[in-house]
Amino acid sequence: MTAQPVLKTDLTQTQLVKPCLVSSELDIELNKELKKSTKSKFSKAAASYNTHANVQKRAASDLFALIKPGINKNMLCVDLGAGPLVNTHTLQSVFASVVAMDLSLDMLQSSDLTTPKICADMDNLPLQANSVDVIYSNFAVQWSANFSALMQSLYSILKPGGQAYISTVVEGSLNEIKTAFAALDSNSHINTFNSALYINQSVQKAGFTINSAQKHIYTDEYTTPLKAIASIKAIGATTQNHINTRQGLLTKSALQKVCSAYPLINNKACVSYHVVLLSLEKH
Ligand SMILES: C[S@@+](CC[C@H](N)C(=O)[O-])C[C@H]1O[C@@H](n2cnc3c(N)ncnc32)[C@H](O)[C@@H]1O
């Protein structure tokens, strides 16, 4: 798989970008298809993302709160999986330079914010070792094909003393949607998420010191099950990262069945995300 081209070359840190590895022999066909599908769904969601990303905004703000104060003025930060640059502006107020990176070109282009943007795959990072001070990544690394390998690359690109602030969706998320679709068939209709334990083990194996690890459950409420299900689509998060997946549109009666089985709390259809927030350091 080749990485996408660098969109802007006005990086002040020209030593930052390295030629990408071409790892097509290593990429199995399924992985390529999933990447294509993820990219396409997030690209389609670029325009609607901002209005629907409520939970993501809450996680972003909790992740900002973990940033060590006061020492950041000369630092270069990479916003990994930046989406439509919703957090990049806040990051610019903290760090000297912020590079926004995302797999979806449409996501990056949907913002007018002036900042270096790189369209690239986090699983094939086009960044030099020891070149970045801070990585900020909100609600994105769950899309990596190999979380453990990603942690190792992030460790490598950080300078000694570098910090990584990462939130990622873990097991237990979207359980309401899972329950509703179980009324339809035995296929899985949601992504498989890593466990919090696996996340923890992977960051330690990569060599990071964990300064903080928190688990939060963020919940969005909708007035109908249909709106709850649609919310996943509106943020582009419908790609399923496993094979046992039912593809295609639901018939009207199938959709009705799913909606009737949706678990309601106080007459509201909730969508819950279990999220691990990490503050990591490279020594
Ligand atoms: C849920 S959005 C989060 C956007 C933003 N960080 C926020 O806090 O709202 C996830 C983003 O990750 C990006 N993404 C998914 N897979 C990726 C990959 N392999 N490499 C880089 N970005 C990826 C998607 O295109 C999408 O913009």
Ligand as a Chemical Component Dictionary entry (heavy atoms), coordinates in Angstrom:
data_LIG
# 
_chem_comp.id                   LIG 
_chem_comp.type                 NON-POLYMER 
_chem_comp.pdbx_formal_charge   0 
_chem_comp.three_letter_code    LIG 
# 
loop_
_chem_comp_atom.comp_id 
_chem_comp_atom.atom_id 
_chem_comp_atom.alt_atom_id 
_chem_comp_atom.type_symbol 
_chem_comp_atom.charge 
_chem_comp_atom.model_Cartn_x 
_chem_comp_atom.model_Cartn_y 
_chem_comp_atom.model_Cartn_z 
_chem_comp_atom.pdbx_ordinal 
LIG C1  C1  C 0  -14.121 9.571  14.243 1  
LIG S1  S1  S 1  -13.050 10.506 13.208 2  
LIG C2  C2  C 0  -12.200 11.505 14.410 3  
LIG C3  C3  C 0  -11.855 12.871 13.867 4  
LIG C4  C4  C 0  -11.264 13.842 14.886 5  
LIG N1  N1  N 0  -9.995  13.380 15.402 6  
LIG C5  C5  C 0  -12.203 14.131 16.016 7  
LIG O1  O1  O 0  -11.768 14.147 17.174 8  
LIG O2  O2  O -1 -13.393 14.400 15.788 9  
LIG C6  C6  C 0  -11.827 9.328  12.750 10 
LIG C7  C7  C 0  -10.883 9.834  11.672 11 
LIG O3  O3  O 0  -9.855  8.866  11.498 12 
LIG C8  C8  C 0  -9.540  8.815  10.121 13 
LIG N2  N2  N 0  -8.907  7.533  9.817  14 
LIG C9  C9  C 0  -9.486  6.301  9.750  15 
LIG N3  N3  N 0  -8.577  5.386  9.412  16 
LIG C10 C10 C 0  -7.393  6.042  9.272  17 
LIG C11 C11 C 0  -6.066  5.635  8.925  18 
LIG N4  N4  N 0  -5.792  4.366  8.660  19 
LIG N5  N5  N 0  -5.104  6.582  8.860  20 
LIG C12 C12 C 0  -5.367  7.885  9.123  21 
LIG N6  N6  N 0  -6.601  8.331  9.467  22 
LIG C13 C13 C 0  -7.591  7.424  9.526  23 
LIG C14 C14 C 0  -10.894 8.974  9.428  24 
LIG O4  O4  O 0  -10.753 9.371  8.071  25 
LIG C15 C15 C 0  -11.562 10.012 10.307 26 
LIG O5  O5  O 0  -11.351 11.309 9.835  27 
# 
loop_
_chem_comp_bond.comp_id 
_chem_comp_bond.atom_id_1 
_chem_comp_bond.atom_id_2 
_chem_comp_bond.value_order 
_chem_comp_bond.pdbx_ordinal 
LIG C1  S1  SING 1  
LIG S1  C2  SING 2  
LIG S1  C6  SING 3  
LIG C2  C3  SING 4  
LIG C3  C4  SING 5  
LIG C4  N1  SING 6  
LIG C4  C5  SING 7  
LIG C5  O1  DOUB 8  
LIG C5  O2  SING 9  
LIG C6  C7  SING 10 
LIG C7  O3  SING 11 
LIG C7  C15 SING 12 
LIG O3  C8  SING 13 
LIG C8  N2  SING 14 
LIG C8  C14 SING 15 
LIG N2  C9  SING 16 
LIG N2  C13 SING 17 
LIG C9  N3  DOUB 18 
LIG N3  C10 SING 19 
LIG C10 C11 SING 20 
LIG C10 C13 DOUB 21 
LIG C11 N4  SING 22 
LIG C11 N5  DOUB 23 
LIG N5  C12 SING 24 
LIG C12 N6  DOUB 25 
LIG N6  C13 SING 26 
LIG C14 O4  SING 27 
LIG C14 C15 SING 28 
LIG C15 O5  SING 29 
# 
